[in-house]
């Protein structure tokens, strides 16, 4: 696996995550109180909104980490664990391109 394939994977993941963030922002918009959906349906909507807001926060964190990884691409710091300074296996980077830590340090 060459580095250009890794960079493509990171860019694809950034694009996918940015699209997910837009979707989460759309579905977490407030529900106007004058919209007639019934009390139980309104409670379901509030619960769903909370779950989607948590997903939005996670996606924003992921995007931030992906951008940090991309900034490090092509430098001697790329693919190096922030904590133990050991190389992060390429397989981990391909599966979880936003990884800034190796598996051992991520626990």
Secondary structure, DSSP 8 states (H G I E B T S, - for coil): --HHHHHHHHHHHHHHHHHHHHHHHHHTS---TTS---HHHHHHHHHHHHHHHHHHHHHHHHHHHHHHHHHHTTSTTTTB-TTT--B--HHHHHH-TT--S-HHHH-
